[in-house]
């Protein structure tokens, strides 16, 4: 009469298994977030150290694409080539 019911014992084992599994989730998510953020950090670091001003180049390219006169496009193209 003092035996435990098998269903209760299995339920307790399942709860412990889930707790062991879920305790790693925050660490895995942190690791994944670091892996996805590292390329951005590398890009920023090497972009600054390269000496090429990508912001100015992109702004000039936008102006060039929106310019309606050939003279303006040629000026902007010369400006882009000087930035490189």
C-alpha positions in Angstrom: 0.0 0.0 0.0 2.9 2.4 0.4 4.2 2.0 -3.2 4.2 5.1 -5.3 2.1 5.3 -8.4 4.3 4.9 -11.6 2.6 7.9 -13.3 3.6 10.3 -10.5 7.2 9.1 -10.6 7.4 9.6 -14.4 5.9 13.0 -14.1 8.5 14.1 -11.6 11.3 12.8 -13.9 9.9 14.7 -16.9 9.8 17.9 -14.9 13.4 17.5 -13.9 14.5 16.8 -17.5 12.8 20.0 -18.7 14.4 22.0 -16.0 17.9 20.7 -16.9 17.2 21.5 -20.6 15.8 25.0 -20.1 18.6 26.2 -17.9 20.9 26.3 -20.9 18.6 28.3 -23.1 19.8 31.8 -21.9 23.5 30.8 -22.4 22.8 29.5 -25.9 20.9 32.6 -26.8 23.7 34.8 -25.5 26.3 32.8 -27.5 24.2 33.2 -30.7 23.8 36.9 -30.1 27.5 37.3 -29.8 28.2 35.3 -32.9 25.8 37.5 -34.9 27.1 40.8 -33.5 30.8 40.0 -34.0 30.8 40.6 -37.8 29.3 44.1 -37.3 32.1 44.9 -34.8 34.8 43.6 -37.2 33.3 45.6 -40.0 33.2 48.8 -37.9 36.8 48.3 -36.7 38.3 47.6 -40.1 36.3 50.3 -41.8 37.7 52.9 -39.5 41.2 51.7 -39.9 41.1 51.4 -43.7 41.1 55.2 -44.2 38.2 55.0 -46.7 35.2 57.1 -45.7 32.3 54.9 -46.8 29.7 57.4 -45.6 31.0 60.0 -48.0 31.3 57.6 -50.8 27.7 56.4 -50.4 26.4 60.0 -50.1 28.3 60.9 -53.3 26.9 57.8 -55.1 23.4 58.8 -54.0 23.9 62.3 -55.4 25.3 60.9 -58.6 22.3 58.6 -59.1 19.9 61.4 -58.6 21.7 64.0 -60.7 20.1 64.9 -63.9 23.0 66.8 -65.6 26.1 65.0 -66.9 28.4 67.7 -65.5 27.2 67.0 -62.0 27.6 63.2 -62.5 31.2 63.7 -63.7 32.0 65.9 -60.7 30.6 63.4 -58.3 32.4 60.5 -60.1 35.7 62.4 -59.7 34.9 63.0 -56.1 34.2 59.3 -55.5 37.5 58.3 -57.2 39.4 60.8 -55.1 37.9 59.3 -51.9 39.1 55.8 -52.9 
